[in-house]
Amino acid sequence: MYNFDRIIDRKGTNAYKLDLREAYFGSEDVIPLWVADMDFAAPPEVQKAIQERSQHEIYGYTVRKEPFRKAIADWQAYKHNWNVNPDWVEFSPGVVPALVISVLAFSNPGDGVIIQTPVYYPFYHVVEDNDRELLKNSLVEKNGRYEINFDEFEEMAAKPSTKIFMMCNPHNPVSRVWTKEELLRIHEICLKHNVLVLADEIHSDLTLFGHKHIPFASLNEEAANNCLVFMAPSKTFNIAGFSTSYVISSNEKLLRAYRKKQNGLQMHMGHVFSGVITETAYNEGREWLKELIAYIEGNIQFVKDFIQNNIKGVKVIEPEATYLLWLDFKEWGMEQNELKRFLIDKAKVGLSDGSTFGAEGKGYMRLNVASPRSIIEKALKQIADSRK
Ligand SMILES: Cc1ncc(COP(=O)(O)O)c(C=O)c1O
């Protein structure tokens, strides 16, 4: 039994979530429930591996040998029923850097890249700051569930200058796990129009309430040939401060082009802990993850019950994955800035501003529930009291 109720003081650790409060909220005095990491201790097995490696006094250039790729392949088989040949795996310095590398490798300035908004805000930077055309295929909310506008998606894919679809699955922040039918439709459209799929599946291990993640490349051989999948143990095991991500593609040509660009940018080294952490997390973290997911589901149920009973006018978008809840505050009738200031100044709670994920996020806030339940309860009580 792991203890997720324990409150761990992160002060003095340069934690983004705490130490950037002043910069992001204009106040230190908020309960920080924003940045996507967890306030839980990493699995003790992983801590032990880090401690053991750190005992050695030399931290020189480090290779990731076969156990690294094998641990990833074993994990994919265990978690997603996906048969991965270890040769298909390449280390990457981070999922977002890997997306950048891929955009540089597989498109030219001016080419179109489709994203589905609202979405994790670095997606905008990956496209726009590399001078590609951003094509926003807005997700459509229907009765509290987000769906894909396939007509618009196909129109965008059909433009001759469109080269890439950057998919987020499970989707941050709307918490959808795309179904097999949806993925197949995406695949068919992309294949027909010669659009490469970059599948950011960093949240894939954190599906909830029985939802199952389907890796894009596991759909069928054609899909596998037309995509690169990006994953990491970083979100899953709360080790995002380490560089532990990787790319998978069974298409040798794509993987070779990815490697060439990554080497061209000299971003292939990683650090001394990345191999040992990935191997240990995947080989020894199964039980921890099961308990974590049960705890997060408990937190989500707690939030839903609390809001229903105590906070009028806030809707929880039914989550299918991640520890990030997408909350709809539109009934409060506030402008986005007013809503933001109200939550910071009156409730003293630091949530992610929905509008940072795109214009579609106006009226929404993202709540990170990966904290001990007592902290979540305190934050919700502060919101409820501030409305009295
Ligand atoms: C969808 C998505 N992709 C990527 C990342 C970050 O990946 P990395 O830290 O490996 O660059 C996040 C973090 O929140 C995310 O939500």
The ligand as a Tripos MOL2 file, in Angstrom:
@<TRIPOS>MOLECULE
LIG
   16    16     1     0     0
SMALL
NO_CHARGES

@<TRIPOS>ATOM
      1 C1          0.0350   16.5640  -23.9060 C.3       1 LIG1
      2 C2          1.3770   16.8070  -23.2870 C.ar      1 LIG1
      3 N1          2.4860   16.5870  -24.0170 N.ar      1 LIG1
      4 C3          3.7270   16.7780  -23.4970 C.ar      1 LIG1
      5 C4          3.8980   17.2260  -22.2050 C.ar      1 LIG1
      6 C5          5.2720   17.4600  -21.6600 C.3       1 LIG1
      7 O1          6.1970   16.5640  -22.1510 O.3       1 LIG1
      8 P1          7.7600   16.7210  -21.8810 P.3       1 LIG1
      9 O2          7.9160   17.2640  -20.4990 O.co2     1 LIG1
     10 O3          8.2980   15.3470  -22.0500 O.co2     1 LIG1
     11 O4          8.2720   17.6640  -22.9270 O.co2     1 LIG1
     12 C6          2.7510   17.4690  -21.4100 C.ar      1 LIG1
     13 C7          2.8970   17.9710  -20.0340 C.2       1 LIG1
     14 O5          1.9750   18.4300  -19.4100 O.2       1 LIG1
     15 C8          1.4780   17.2530  -21.9710 C.ar      1 LIG1
     16 O6          0.3570   17.4450  -21.2610 O.3       1 LIG1
@<TRIPOS>BOND
     1     1     2 1
     2     2     3 ar
     3     2    15 ar
     4     3     4 ar
     5     4     5 ar
     6     5     6 1
     7     5    12 ar
     8     6     7 1
     9     7     8 1
    10     8     9 2
    11     8    10 1
    12     8    11 1
    13    12    13 1
    14    12    15 ar
    15    13    14 2
    16    15    16 1
@<TRIPOS>SUBSTRUCTURE
     1 LIG1         1 GROUP 0 **** ****
